[in-house]
Amino acid sequence: MMKQKKHRKIPALAAGTTLVAAMTLMASCSTDYEDKIVYNDIQQPFQQNFRKDTVAFDKLPAEFAKHILNLSDPSTEIVGKADYTFQTNNLISVKKSAVGDSLVITSWSAKPVSNVTLEMYIPEADEYIPVAFFETVPAFSRFSFKPSFIGRRNVWKKKSGNFVSFLCPYLDMNQMKARLTSDDEHFKMLQKIDAQWNCSFSNFGWTPTVGESYNFREMRPIYAREWVVILTNYAYMMTTPEYKYVMANFKKVMGGDLYDNEKVPFTAEKYQSEVERFKAKKNFVLGQTSPAYGGLGGGATWGITDWNFYGHYASFSGWES
C-alpha cells in the first residue's frame, strides 16, 4: 500500500513578490521509489534548470555510434537478430539500452534526417519534455547516450506556467515515453507511414555448403538495405492521396475490378477493408532467392532474387531490359 503523502504549508514570499508556482517536489519517475518522496518548502520562485543534451553522432566514442547494414558485413551480423528487426511505422526508433540508463537511437532511414529533437514524457511533469537534440541522424545508423536528467534533480517549467521539481534515479521506460520531432521533410514523410509491419532477415537455411541448387541465397546487408528501401517506399505509397483514390475508384482507373479467391468481384466495402488489412500488424521475414526464381514465399516469407534489389529504382516501358 502506498504511504499517505503529507503536504507542508508554503510560506508567503516577500512583499511585492508574486508566487509563480507552488508545487510539491516529487522525487522519482518510478513507483519503486514512492517511499522516498520528499516534500520541501518553497522559499522563492523556481528557476528552470533542466538541461537538454546536444548529441553529435560523429563526436561520440566509437563504441556508442556505428553504421548498420554495412556492405562488407556477413549475413551472420543481421539474420535472426532482434536488434536487426525494424518496424515500417517506426523507422527511427528510441529504446532503452539492455544495460545501464542509456537511450539507443536506431535509424533505418535510407537518408539522413536533420534537426531532430527527442522528447520524453515524464510522469511527474505530466507532459513531454525535450531532452536531447540531434543536428543529424545518419542513414542506417545506431548510437546511444545517457540523458543528463537521469540521476539529478531537475526543475521544469510546465506549459501551464507552473514549475515541477523531479529526480529520476534511472530510466523507467514503463513510465516514460519517447518521441521524435523534426521539421526535416524526409522525416515528415517517414512519420506518415502507418503500415505496422515488423520485419526481420533470414537466410532460410542457406549455408556456404548447400550448393547452387538451393532455393535461397545469403541475405547479406547490401541486400537488406534494399529490402528496407523497398518496404519503406511500398508502405509510404499507401499513405498517398493517389493510392487512396485508386483503391476507391479501382475499376475506373484500372479498367476492371479485383476478385477474391472465390472469383467474387470486390465491393466498395471490400476495397476499403483491404486497405486497412494491408496496413495491419504483420510479421515479415525477408530473404534473397536463387536467380532461378524471381521470388519465393507467401504469408510471412518474402524472398526476391538479386536483380529485384536494383530493378525497383527505374521505370521501364516494359519488362526488365
Secondary structure, 3 states (H helix, E strand, C coil): CCCCCCCCCCCCCCCCCCCCCCCCCCCCCCHHHHHHCCCCCCCCCCCCCCCCEEECHHHCCHHHEEECCCCCCCHHHCCCCHHHCEECCCCEEEEECCCCCCEEEEECCCCCEEEEEEEEEECCCCEEEEEEEEEEECCCEEEEECCCCECCEEEEECCCCCEEEEEECCCCCCCCEEEEEECCHHHHHHHHCCCCEEEEECCCCCCCCCCCCCCEECCCHHHHHHHHHHHHHHHHHCCCHHHHHHHHCHHHHHCCCCECCCCCECCHHHHHHHHHHHHCCEEEEEEEECCCCCEEEECCEEEECCCHHHHCCCCCCCCCC
